[in-house]
Amino acid sequence: MGSFLFITTFILAVSFSVNSCPPSDRAALLAFRAALTEPYLGIFNSWTGSNCCVNWYGVSCDPSTARVADINLRGESEDPIFEKSGRSGYMTGTISPEICKLDRLANLVVADWKAISGEIPACITSLTSLRILDLVGNHLTGEIPAGIGNLQRLTVLNLADNAISGRIPSSIVNLAGLMHLDLSNNQLSGELPSDLGKLTMLSRALLSRNQLTGPIPASISAMNRLADLDLSLNRLSGSIPDQLGKMSVLSTFNVDSNSLSGQIPSNLLSNPGMGILNLSRNGFEGEIPNVFGSNSYFMVLDLSYNNLKGQVPASLSSAKYIGHLDLSHNHLCGSIPLGSPFDHLEASSFANNDCLCGNPLKTC
Ligand SMILES: *[C@@H]1O[C@H](CO)[C@@H](O)[C@H](O)[C@H]1NC(C)=O
């Protein structure tokens, strides 16, 4: 009996001193929870008891320090709690600045709750252990905190599908380890930082559906891991910097629905890694460079709704593959080349030009 009590006491003592979260972390989590309302799933019902490291839904701790390291709350999830209720997540309220007291937080994911509003607390820039900041799919307003560049360990910054406004802070270029940047579908305005190319670890830069103006920074060509660049549905102007065509791993480049002009850089079209290219709905002019070849492999090549003139380049017929080609709504003229890449294309790919002819349009 004596030894049983001793062991029980010992286990309790160990679990409270080493494995139990500090009362200050627990208090910060409860303050975070208090600013939110989650009416349908009851995910916060598990946030009870003194040890926030154990069985608190979406919370996990560093096992050696028992400090809160992750908050992972996703409104679109396979978790049984969602299946049981048969609906996706919905939450109102705001993200409390009390969360900034969790100064060992590495992952903060509060995603796809649709109606969480208010601003991103500026103090979040003091959470220097953060690696993932994912607040996608809420209704956050205000600006991206100016000090975001302090988060030196950040690898993922996803603020897409909110109502965030203002400029992209210039400090963002200091996020030296950033691999994934998604700011799509907000109300960001102003120009892209001209030194955006300092983000050399970046592999995806998704900035579509904002109100960004000014030029595409030539420095982007220094991002030698960038595979996916989406700047579509903004108000960008100027021409595409020539250097962008030389990027060795860039395979998806979407700048459709902007106010870009000038010629299409020929190396963009001859780049053998380029697989999805959408330049539709801009003011590109001049001829389509005749630079395609047996390395050309396009899932999408959409040049529609521009001011392109001249012929459909003859070299397109030597491309290995063209999945979706759209040259419609330009000022092209002459006969459409023959060849296997064209065999499956429909008239709509060539419609509304000045004087194109040949299969799949009328014979010349
Ligand atoms: C290219 O962009 C245009 C305009 O934003 C869009 O309508 C079109 O669907 C895109 N093309 C492809 C093949 O995705």
The ligand as an SDF file (V2000), in Angstrom:
LIG
                    3D

 14 14  0  0  0  0  0  0  0  0999 V2000
   -6.7310   31.5170  -68.3860 C   0  0  0  0  0  0  0  0  0  0  0  0
   -7.1690   32.7160  -67.7830 O   0  0  0  0  0  0  0  0  0  0  0  0
   -8.4620   33.1530  -68.1960 C   0  0  0  0  0  0  0  0  0  0  0  0
   -8.7010   34.5500  -67.6650 C   0  0  0  0  0  0  0  0  0  0  0  0
   -8.4210   34.6840  -66.3020 O   0  0  0  0  0  0  0  0  0  0  0  0
   -9.4700   32.1290  -67.7440 C   0  0  0  0  0  0  0  0  0  0  0  0
  -10.7730   32.5330  -68.1220 O   0  0  0  0  0  0  0  0  0  0  0  0
   -9.1330   30.8140  -68.4110 C   0  0  0  0  0  0  0  0  0  0  0  0
  -10.0240   29.7960  -67.9690 O   0  0  0  0  0  0  0  0  0  0  0  0
   -7.6920   30.3800  -68.0960 C   0  0  0  0  0  0  0  0  0  0  0  0
   -7.3660   29.2640  -68.9690 N   0  0  0  0  0  0  0  0  0  0  0  0
   -7.2100   28.0170  -68.5310 C   0  0  0  0  0  0  0  0  0  0  0  0
   -6.9830   26.9800  -69.5510 C   0  0  0  0  0  0  0  0  0  0  0  0
   -7.2670   27.7280  -67.3400 O   0  0  0  0  0  0  0  0  0  0  0  0
  1  2  1  0
  1 10  1  0
  2  3  1  0
  3  4  1  0
  3  6  1  0
  4  5  1  0
  6  7  1  0
  6  8  1  0
  8  9  1  0
  8 10  1  0
 10 11  1  0
 11 12  1  0
 12 13  1  0
 12 14  2  0
M  END
$$$$
